[in-house]
Amino acid sequence: MTRDHSIRVFIVEDDPVYQRLIKYVVELDSDHEVHVFSSGKACLASLGLHPDIVSLDFSLPDMTGEEVLRRIKAFDPEIGVIILSGQKDIGTAVKLLREGAFDYIIKDAETKERLQNSLFHIKDKISLKREVDSLKAELVERYDFSKHLIGQSQPMLQVYNLIEKAVKSNINVSIQGESGTGKEVVAKSIHHNSPRRKGPFIALNMSAIPRDLIESELFGYEKGAFTGALTRKKGHFELSNGGTLFLDEIADLEISIQAKLLRALQEREFIRLGGESPIPFDARLIVATHKNLTEEVQKGNFREDLYYRLLGLSIKLPPLRERGNDIILLAKNFLANYAKQQGTKPLELSKDAKNKLLNYHFPGNVRELMAVIELASVMADGKYVEAVDIQLNNISKNPEFLHQELTMDAYKDQIIQFYLQKYQDNVQVVAEKLNIGKSTIYRLLQDKK
């Protein structure tokens, strides 16, 4: 197929009169790039130019139109072929249409109008296909993990290596990581770069579905299976056929449903609620959790046999606080994305802003960083994001400084400062809380003056 918006049209016609007529009709559209041939062999020899449309005379001096049609379709079945013939033979027309011709036009007074109509419809089909191809290319680009999962730290390089291995196989994948580390992004990256990328990616969060609805969401139900089941409904297992089923927060699945999930995975089939006939299951399974599944098995919260069935290739996503300078790389990417959405020039991070980000432990991980940077983009004046523009909401139980690497003396001083601030500089209360002498606190306060 030709690139950009042009349409490449081959005209294969040995009759000079009809050759000029067809060329005239085709060239009425300035987007058409026209090539004219007087024989079938000449046309076939030039198929390397990848025509989009071929206007083909049925009665050529060297080959039959039927043979040329077959060889064109063998080369590229997407090429739109319009047959022009002086014979009004319904049987021949039907046969050629079955073999892939787009239209069969009789050479008569209405040839011009019918040819214009066929060209219009083929072009419309080509335009739609190009749009779909463009969207597919955009989708692959969007989930190309080497671009969408940003980071150069050693923990992320290990993640990339495991994703590469997952892409090349059909093995189940289990993803573990804190909330906000990008588990679903990894799952989508694996799916959209795998042989199953043409199939659907179906996601279901186990913790977001009420317990009494989990089974019907997974396996679907038949009409009349329960009160309110007015029609048949397909479950996520069935919807994901041919693609990937992503079950997030799998550790939150209750034990009774775990048994049914295990059976479905072992048998590669399931039964809808209220149904009797088993339905084949053909989808790759990717699961994720922020919990430690091994510990959940030891606690009796998760079936050991299901654990081994799901484990497959295990990918552990590092928390953002362990990724070092990846924080800055991600922040810059979020700044660029926000600027693109707003149609503005990307802001830059000041040195103090970078230090503030690097010294924060991000309990919400990448998701929190994205929110922080989006707000900073709004708050910033000028071309730089300053430290004051970065608003960090520390919802962790521990003060932020406990996640830094400091000496014991430095930690001691900051702990005292933290408690002084918490208890409005009440030295007596702080001394009691920390079980230290008041003189230690007064000495610290004196040193700070």
C-alpha positions as CSV (number, residue, x, y, z in Angstrom):
1,M,0.0,0.0,0.0
2,T,1.3,3.5,-0.8
3,R,2.2,5.8,2.1
4,D,0.6,9.0,3.2
5,H,-2.7,9.9,1.6
6,S,-2.0,9.0,-2.1
7,I,-3.7,6.1,-3.8
8,R,-1.7,4.1,-6.4
9,V,-3.8,2.9,-9.2
10,F,-2.8,0.4,-12.0
11,I,-4.7,0.6,-15.3
12,V,-4.4,-2.7,-17.3
13,E,-6.1,-2.1,-20.6
14,D,-4.9,-2.9,-24.2
15,D,-7.8,-1.0,-25.9
16,P,-6.5,2.6,-26.5
17,V,-10.0,4.1,-26.3
18,Y,-10.9,2.5,-23.0
19,Q,-7.4,3.1,-21.7
20,R,-7.8,6.9,-22.2
21,L,-11.4,6.8,-20.7
22,I,-10.3,4.9,-17.6
23,K,-7.2,7.1,-17.2
24,Y,-9.4,10.2,-17.4
25,V,-11.8,8.9,-14.8
26,V,-9.0,7.9,-12.4
27,E,-7.2,11.1,-12.8
28,L,-10.2,13.2,-11.8
29,D,-9.0,12.6,-8.2
30,S,-5.6,14.4,-7.7
31,D,-4.7,11.9,-4.9
32,H,-4.4,9.1,-7.5
33,E,-1.0,8.1,-8.7
34,V,-1.6,6.4,-12.1
35,H,0.4,3.7,-13.9
36,V,-0.8,2.3,-17.2
37,F,-0.1,-1.1,-18.7
38,S,-1.1,-2.8,-21.9
39,S,-0.5,-6.4,-20.8
40,G,-1.0,-8.6,-17.8
41,K,2.7,-9.5,-17.6
42,A,3.7,-5.9,-17.5
43,C,1.3,-5.3,-14.6
44,L,2.4,-8.3,-12.7
45,A,6.1,-7.4,-13.1
46,S,5.3,-4.0,-11.4
47,L,3.5,-5.3,-8.4
48,G,6.5,-4.4,-6.3
49,L,5.2,-0.9,-6.5
50,H,2.3,-2.1,-4.3
51,P,-0.8,-0.7,-6.0
52,D,-3.9,0.0,-3.9
53,I,-6.3,-0.4,-6.8
54,V,-6.1,-2.2,-10.2
55,S,-8.5,-1.6,-13.1
56,L,-8.1,-4.8,-15.0
57,D,-9.4,-5.6,-18.5
58,F,-10.8,-9.2,-18.6
59,S,-9.6,-9.9,-22.2
60,L,-5.9,-9.1,-22.4
61,P,-3.7,-10.2,-25.4
62,D,-1.2,-12.3,-23.3
63,M,-3.2,-13.5,-20.2
64,T,-6.8,-13.9,-19.1
65,G,-8.1,-11.4,-16.6
66,E,-8.9,-14.3,-14.3
67,E,-5.3,-15.4,-14.2
68,V,-4.0,-11.9,-13.5
69,L,-6.6,-11.5,-10.8
70,R,-5.5,-14.7,-9.0
71,R,-1.8,-13.6,-9.2
72,I,-2.6,-10.1,-7.9
73,K,-4.6,-11.6,-5.0
74,A,-1.8,-14.1,-4.2
75,F,0.7,-11.2,-4.1
76,D,-1.6,-9.0,-1.8
77,P,-5.2,-9.9,-1.1
78,E,-5.8,-6.3,0.1
79,I,-5.5,-4.8,-3.4
80,G,-8.8,-3.7,-4.8
81,V,-9.3,-5.2,-8.3
82,I,-12.0,-3.9,-10.6
83,I,-12.7,-6.1,-13.7
84,L,-13.8,-4.4,-16.9
85,S,-15.2,-6.6,-19.6
86,G,-17.1,-6.4,-22.9
87,Q,-18.9,-9.6,-22.0
88,K,-22.2,-9.6,-20.0
89,D,-21.7,-13.0,-18.5
90,I,-23.3,-13.3,-15.1
91,G,-21.6,-16.7,-14.3
92,T,-18.2,-15.2,-15.0
93,A,-18.9,-12.1,-13.0
94,V,-20.0,-14.2,-10.0
95,K,-16.9,-16.4,-10.3
96,L,-14.5,-13.5,-10.4
97,L,-16.2,-11.8,-7.4
98,R,-15.9,-15.0,-5.4
99,E,-12.2,-15.0,-6.3
100,G,-11.7,-11.6,-4.8
101,A,-12.6,-9.0,-7.5
102,F,-14.2,-5.9,-5.9
103,D,-16.5,-5.2,-8.9
104,Y,-17.3,-6.5,-12.4
105,I,-18.1,-3.7,-14.8
106,I,-19.5,-4.0,-18.3
107,K,-18.0,-1.8,-21.0
108,D,-20.9,0.3,-22.1
109,A,-22.4,3.8,-21.8
110,E,-22.5,3.5,-18.0
111,T,-18.8,2.4,-17.6
112,K,-17.6,5.9,-16.5
113,E,-20.2,6.2,-13.7
114,R,-19.8,2.7,-12.4
115,L,-16.0,3.0,-12.4
116,Q,-16.2,6.2,-10.4
117,N,-18.6,4.5,-7.9
118,S,-16.3,1.5,-7.5
119,L,-13.2,3.8,-7.0
120,F,-15.1,5.7,-4.3
121,H,-16.0,2.6,-2.4
122,I,-12.5,1.1,-2.6
123,K,-11.0,4.3,-1.4
124,D,-13.4,4.5,1.5
125,K,-12.3,0.9,2.5
126,I,-8.6,1.8,2.1
127,S,-9.1,4.9,4.2
128,L,-10.7,2.9,7.0
129,K,-8.0,0.3,6.9
130,R,-5.3,2.9,7.1
131,E,-7.0,4.5,10.1
132,V,-7.3,1.1,11.9
133,D,-3.6,0.4,11.1
134,S,-2.6,3.8,12.4
135,L,-4.5,3.2,15.7
136,K,-3.0,-0.3,16.0
137,A,0.5,1.2,15.5
138,E,-0.3,3.9,18.1
139,L,-1.5,1.2,20.5
140,V,1.7,-0.8,20.2
141,E,3.7,2.4,20.7
142,R,1.6,3.4,23.7
143,Y,2.4,0.1,25.4
144,D,6.0,-0.4,24.2
145,F,7.4,-1.1,27.7
146,S,10.9,0.2,26.7
147,K,9.2,3.7,26.3
148,H,6.2,3.5,28.5
149,L,8.0,2.0,31.6
150,I,10.5,4.7,32.2
151,G,13.6,4.1,34.2
152,Q,17.3,3.2,34.0
153,S,17.9,1.9,37.6
154,Q,19.2,-1.6,38.1
155,P,15.9,-2.8,39.6
156,M,14.0,-1.6,36.5
157,L,16.5,-3.2,34.1
158,Q,15.8,-6.5,35.8
159,V,12.1,-5.9,35.2
160,Y,12.6,-5.2,31.5
161,N,14.5,-8.4,31.2
162,L,11.7,-10.4,32.7
163,I,9.1,-8.7,30.5
164,E,11.1,-9.6,27.5
165,K,11.0,-13.3,28.6
166,A,7.3,-13.1,29.3
167,V,6.6,-11.6,25.8
168,K,8.3,-14.5,24.1
169,S,6.2,-17.2,25.9
170,N,2.7,-18.0,26.8
171,I,3.5,-18.7,30.5
172,N,1.3,-17.3,33.3
173,V,2.7,-14.2,34.8
174,S,2.4,-13.0,38.4
175,I,3.3,-9.4,39.2
176,Q,4.0,-8.2,42.8
177,G,4.5,-4.7,43.9
178,E,3.2,-1.9,46.1
179,S,0.2,0.1,45.0
180,G,1.0,2.6,42.4
181,T,4.2,0.8,41.0
182,G,2.6,0.1,37.6
183,K,1.4,-3.5,37.8
184,E,-1.3,-3.0,35.2
185,V,1.0,-1.1,32.9
186,V,3.4,-4.1,33.0
187,A,0.5,-6.5,32.2
188,K,-0.6,-4.4,29.2
189,S,3.0,-4.1,28.0
190,I,3.3,-7.9,28.0
191,H,-0.1,-8.4,26.2
192,H,0.4,-5.7,23.5
193,N,3.9,-7.0,22.7
194,S,3.0,-10.7,22.7
195,P,1.5,-13.0,20.0
196,R,-1.9,-12.4,21.6
197,R,-1.8,-8.7,21.1
198,K,-4.6,-8.9,18.4
199,G,-6.9,-10.4,21.1
200,P,-8.6,-8.5,23.9
201,F,-7.0,-7.4,27.1
202,I,-9.6,-7.9,29.9
203,A,-8.8,-6.7,33.4
204,L,-10.7,-7.3,36.6
205,N,-9.8,-6.0,40.1
206,M,-10.6,-8.7,42.7
207,S,-10.8,-6.1,45.5
208,A,-13.2,-3.8,43.7
209,I,-16.0,-6.4,43.1
210,P,-18.4,-7.4,45.9
211,R,-17.9,-11.0,47.0
212,D,-21.3,-12.2,45.9
213,L,-20.6,-10.9,42.3
214,I,-17.1,-12.3,41.8
215,E,-18.1,-15.6,40.4
216,S,-20.6,-14.2,37.9
217,E,-18.0,-11.6,36.8
218,L,-15.4,-14.3,36.3
219,F,-17.5,-16.9,34.6
220,G,-20.8,-15.2,33.5
221,Y,-24.3,-16.5,34.0
222,E,-27.2,-17.9,32.1
223,K,-30.6,-16.3,31.8
224,G,-32.6,-17.2,35.0
225,A,-29.6,-18.3,36.9
226,F,-30.7,-16.0,39.8
227,T,-33.2,-13.3,40.5
228,G,-32.4,-10.4,38.2
229,A,-30.6,-12.5,35.6
230,L,-32.9,-11.5,32.7
231,T,-30.4,-12.3,29.9
232,R,-27.2,-14.4,29.4
233,K,-24.0,-12.5,30.4
234,K,-20.5,-13.4,29.4
235,G,-17.9,-13.4,32.1
236,H,-14.3,-12.1,32.0
237,F,-13.0,-15.6,31.2
238,E,-15.1,-15.8,28.1
239,L,-14.5,-12.2,27.1
240,S,-10.7,-12.7,27.2
241,N,-10.7,-15.6,24.8
242,G,-7.8,-15.3,22.4
243,G,-6.2,-12.6,24.4
244,T,-5.1,-11.9,28.0
245,L,-7.0,-12.0,31.3
246,F,-5.5,-9.8,34.0
247,L,-6.7,-10.4,37.5
248,D,-5.5,-7.6,39.8
249,E,-5.3,-8.0,43.6
250,I,-5.6,-11.7,43.2
251,A,-4.8,-12.2,46.9
252,D,-8.1,-10.7,47.9
253,L,-10.1,-13.5,46.2
254,E,-12.0,-15.5,48.8
255,I,-11.2,-19.2,49.3
256,S,-14.4,-20.6,47.9
257,I,-13.9,-18.8,44.6
258,Q,-10.2,-19.8,44.6
259,A,-11.3,-23.4,44.2
260,K,-13.4,-22.7,41.2
261,L,-10.7,-20.6,39.6
262,L,-8.2,-23.4,40.1
263,R,-10.5,-25.9,38.4
264,A,-11.1,-23.5,35.4
265,L,-7.3,-23.1,35.0
266,Q,-6.6,-26.8,35.3
267,E,-9.3,-27.9,32.9
268,R,-9.0,-24.8,30.6
269,E,-12.8,-24.6,30.7
270,F,-15.5,-23.2,32.9
271,I,-19.3,-23.2,33.3
272,R,-21.5,-20.1,33.5
273,L,-23.6,-19.7,36.6
274,G,-26.8,-21.6,36.0
275,G,-25.3,-23.4,33.0
276,E,-24.5,-27.0,32.3
277,S,-22.1,-27.1,29.3
278,P,-18.4,-26.4,29.8
279,I,-17.0,-23.5,27.8
280,P,-13.3,-23.7,26.6
281,F,-11.0,-21.1,28.0
282,D,-8.1,-19.8,25.8
283,A,-6.5,-16.8,27.3
284,R,-3.2,-16.0,28.9
285,L,-3.4,-15.3,32.6
286,I,-1.6,-12.5,34.3
287,V,-2.2,-11.8,38.0
288,A,-1.0,-9.1,40.3
289,T,-1.1,-8.3,44.0
290,H,0.5,-5.8,46.4
291,K,0.6,-8.6,49.1
292,N,3.2,-11.3,49.5
293,L,1.4,-14.4,48.1
294,T,3.8,-16.8,49.9
295,E,2.8,-15.3,53.3
296,E,-0.8,-15.4,52.3
297,V,-0.5,-19.1,51.7
298,Q,1.3,-19.6,55.0
299,K,-1.5,-17.7,56.8
300,G,-4.1,-20.0,55.1
301,N,-5.7,-17.1,53.2
302,F,-4.6,-18.5,49.8
303,R,-4.7,-22.0,48.4
304,E,-1.2,-23.5,47.9
305,D,-2.2,-25.4,44.8
306,L,-3.7,-22.3,43.2
307,Y,-0.5,-20.4,44.2
308,Y,1.7,-22.8,42.2
309,R,-0.8,-22.8,39.3
310,L,-0.6,-18.9,39.1
311,L,3.0,-18.4,39.9
312,G,4.5,-18.8,36.4
313,L,7.0,-16.1,35.7
314,S,7.2,-13.9,38.7
315,I,7.9,-10.2,38.2
316,K,8.5,-8.0,41.3
317,L,8.2,-4.3,40.7
318,P,10.4,-2.1,42.9
319,P,8.9,0.8,44.9
320,L,9.8,4.2,43.6
321,R,11.9,5.0,46.6
322,E,14.4,2.2,45.5
323,R,14.7,3.5,42.0
324,G,17.0,6.5,42.6
325,N,17.3,8.9,39.7
326,D,14.3,7.2,38.0
327,I,12.2,9.6,40.0
328,I,13.6,12.6,38.1
329,L,13.3,10.8,34.7
330,L,9.7,10.0,35.5
331,A,9.0,13.5,36.7
332,K,10.4,15.0,33.5
333,N,8.3,12.6,31.4
334,F,5.1,13.6,33.4
335,L,6.0,17.3,32.8
336,A,6.4,16.7,29.1
337,N,3.1,14.8,28.9
338,Y,1.2,17.5,30.8
339,A,2.6,20.2,28.6
340,K,1.6,18.2,25.5
341,Q,-2.0,17.9,26.8
342,Q,-2.1,21.7,27.5
343,G,-0.3,22.6,24.3
344,T,2.5,24.4,26.2
345,K,6.2,24.1,26.4
346,P,7.4,21.6,29.1
347,L,8.6,23.1,32.4
348,E,11.9,22.2,33.9
349,L,12.8,21.1,37.4
350,S,14.9,23.4,39.5
351,K,17.8,21.9,41.5
352,D,15.9,22.3,44.8
353,A,12.8,20.7,43.3
354,K,14.8,17.7,42.2
355,N,16.4,17.4,45.7
356,K,12.9,17.6,47.3
357,L,11.6,14.8,45.1
358,L,14.7,12.6,45.6
359,N,14.4,13.0,49.4
360,Y,10.8,12.0,49.6
361,H,9.9,8.3,49.9
362,F,6.7,8.3,47.8
363,P,4.4,5.9,49.6
364,G,2.0,6.1,46.6
365,N,4.9,5.3,44.2
366,V,4.7,6.3,40.5
367,R,0.9,7.1,40.8
368,E,1.7,9.6,43.6
369,L,4.6,11.1,41.6
370,M,2.3,11.7,38.6
371,A,-0.2,13.5,40.8
372,V,2.5,15.6,42.4
373,I,4.0,16.7,39.1
374,E,0.6,17.5,37.6
375,L,-0.2,19.8,40.5
376,A,3.3,21.3,40.4
377,S,2.8,22.1,36.7
378,V,-0.3,24.1,37.6
379,M,1.3,25.9,40.6
380,A,4.6,26.8,38.8
381,D,5.3,30.3,37.6
382,G,7.8,30.8,34.8
383,K,9.6,28.0,33.1
384,Y,10.8,26.2,36.2
385,V,9.1,24.0,38.8
386,E,10.5,25.1,42.1
387,A,10.6,23.2,45.4
388,V,7.7,25.3,46.7
389,D,5.5,24.1,43.8
390,I,5.9,20.5,44.9
391,Q,3.3,19.7,47.5
392,L,4.0,16.3,49.2
393,N,1.2,14.8,51.2
394,N,2.9,12.3,53.5
395,I,0.3,9.9,54.6
396,S,2.8,7.4,55.9
397,K,2.8,6.5,59.5
398,N,6.6,7.3,59.7
399,P,8.0,10.8,59.2
400,E,9.7,11.3,55.9
401,F,13.2,11.6,57.2
402,L,13.1,8.0,58.5
403,H,13.4,6.9,54.8
404,Q,16.7,8.8,54.3
405,E,20.2,7.5,54.8
406,L,21.6,9.5,57.7
407,T,24.0,9.0,60.7
408,M,22.5,8.0,64.0
409,D,23.3,11.5,65.4
410,A,21.5,13.1,62.5
411,Y,18.5,10.8,62.9
412,K,18.4,11.6,66.7
413,D,18.4,15.3,66.0
414,Q,15.6,15.0,63.4
415,I,13.5,12.7,65.6
416,I,13.7,15.3,68.4
417,Q,12.8,18.1,65.9
418,F,9.8,16.0,64.7
419,Y,8.5,15.5,68.2
420,L,9.0,19.1,69.1
421,Q,7.0,20.2,66.2
422,K,4.3,17.6,66.9
423,Y,3.9,18.7,70.6
424,Q,4.3,22.5,70.0
425,D,7.8,22.7,71.5
426,N,6.7,21.3,74.9
427,V,10.1,20.0,76.1
428,Q,8.6,18.2,79.1
429,V,6.3,16.1,76.9
430,V,8.9,15.4,74.3
431,A,11.4,14.3,77.0
432,E,8.8,11.9,78.4
433,K,7.8,10.5,75.0
434,L,11.4,9.9,73.9
435,N,12.6,8.9,77.4
436,I,15.5,11.3,77.2
437,G,16.7,14.1,79.5
438,K,15.4,17.6,79.0
439,S,19.0,18.8,78.8
440,T,19.6,16.9,75.6
441,I,16.6,18.7,74.0
442,Y,17.7,22.1,75.3
443,R,21.3,21.4,74.0
444,L,19.9,20.7,70.5
445,L,17.8,23.8,70.6
446,Q,20.8,25.9,71.6
447,D,22.9,24.4,68.7
448,K,20.2,25.4,66.2
449,K,20.4,29.0,67.2
